[in-house]
Amino acid sequence: MPATTNVNKTVDEEEVENMLPELPESELFHIHFIAHTHDDVGWLKTPKEYFDTQVRFIITRVVEELGKKPHRKFSWTEIYYFERWWNMQNQSTRADVKDLVARGQLEFVNGGWASSDEACPTYEELIANIMAGHAFL
């Protein structure tokens, strides 16, 4: 039976385990979920609208949940949004984030100002995008 959840509902691992059918060892396989971002810096909304209505809540919740569950990891890519969020945080939250990074729970992949895609079609633009993100990190 497939598990369906509301995005606002947290499902704990034991609950998921109880939903799975019993299978013989020979039929077991592993599925790996890689929690990560792809928050466009402007697409259907302005970057500010995305940040104010969605992205700031995502990173806040990610930091809270990683702090509660040390075995979980998350990859963040868009430094434009991370920097906006970071500048709103107090020293305690910043220290928590630094700890998550040091423990390898929160990692920055690519580290570009925005996710590289069709918006950065040349290598010069790709490099400039990554350099802008890395300048903050």
C-alpha positions in Angstrom: 0.0 0.0 0.0 1.6 3.3 -1.1 2.2 5.9 1.6 0.5 9.3 1.0 1.2 12.2 3.2 0.2 15.9 3.4 3.4 18.0 3.0 2.6 19.7 6.3 2.5 16.3 8.2 5.6 14.8 9.6 5.8 11.1 9.2 8.2 9.4 11.5 10.4 6.5 10.4 8.7 3.9 12.6 5.3 4.9 11.1 6.7 4.3 7.6 8.2 1.0 8.6 4.8 -0.1 9.9 3.2 0.7 6.5 5.6 -1.5 4.6 4.7 -5.1 3.8 6.8 -7.9 5.2 9.1 -9.2 2.5 11.6 -12.1 2.5 15.2 -10.9 2.7 15.8 -11.9 -0.9 13.2 -9.4 -2.1 14.4 -6.4 -0.1 15.9 -3.4 -1.7 16.9 0.0 -0.5 15.6 3.4 -1.6 17.7 6.4 -0.9 16.1 9.8 -0.6 18.3 12.8 -1.1 16.7 15.8 0.5 17.8 18.9 -1.4 16.7 22.2 -2.8 15.9 23.5 -6.2 14.3 26.9 -5.4 14.3 29.0 -8.5 15.6 32.5 -8.0 12.7 33.9 -10.0 10.5 32.0 -12.3 6.7 32.4 -11.9 7.2 34.8 -9.0 9.8 37.3 -8.0 12.7 36.1 -5.8 11.3 38.1 -2.9 7.8 36.5 -3.4 9.3 33.0 -3.4 11.4 33.8 -0.3 8.6 35.4 1.6 6.0 32.8 0.8 8.0 29.6 0.7 11.7 29.4 0.9 12.3 31.1 4.3 9.9 28.5 5.8 11.7 25.7 4.1 15.2 26.5 5.4 13.8 27.3 8.9 12.1 24.0 9.1 15.1 22.1 7.7 17.4 23.6 10.3 14.9 22.8 13.1 14.4 19.2 11.9 18.1 18.5 11.4 18.7 19.7 14.9 16.2 17.1 16.2 17.4 14.2 14.1 21.2 13.9 13.8 21.1 11.0 11.3 19.3 13.2 8.7 21.1 15.3 6.0 20.0 18.1 3.7 21.7 19.6 0.7 21.2 23.3 -0.1 22.1 24.9 -3.4 20.8 28.4 -3.9 23.0 30.8 -1.9 20.8 33.8 -2.9 18.1 32.5 -0.6 20.4 31.1 2.0 22.1 34.5 2.4 18.7 36.3 2.8 17.6 33.8 5.4 21.0 33.9 7.2 20.9 37.7 7.5 17.5 37.4 9.4 18.9 34.9 12.0 20.1 35.5 15.5 23.5 34.4 16.8 22.0 31.2 18.3 20.5 30.0 15.1 23.7 30.9 13.2 25.7 28.8 15.6 23.2 25.9 15.2 23.6 26.1 11.4 27.4 26.1 11.7 27.2 23.0 13.9 25.0 21.3 11.3 27.5 22.1 8.6 30.4 20.9 10.7 28.6 17.6 11.4 27.9 17.1 7.7 24.1 17.3 8.2 23.7 20.5 6.1 25.8 20.8 3.0 26.0 23.3 0.2 26.1 21.7 -3.2 27.3 23.7 -6.2 27.2 26.8 -4.0 26.1 29.0 -6.8 24.1 32.2 -6.3 21.3 30.3 -8.1 20.9 26.8 -9.5 22.8 26.6 -12.7 20.5 25.8 -15.6 19.4 27.4 -18.8 19.8 30.8 -17.1 23.6 30.4 -17.1 24.3 28.9 -20.5 28.0 29.7 -20.9 30.9 28.7 -18.8 31.7 32.3 -18.0 28.2 32.7 -16.5 28.5 29.4 -14.7 31.8 30.5 -13.1 30.4 33.9 -12.2 27.3 32.3 -10.6 29.4 29.9 -8.5 31.9 32.7 -7.5 29.0 34.9 -6.3 27.6 32.1 -4.1 31.0 31.1 -2.8 31.9 34.7 -1.9 29.1 34.6 0.7 29.9 31.1 1.9 
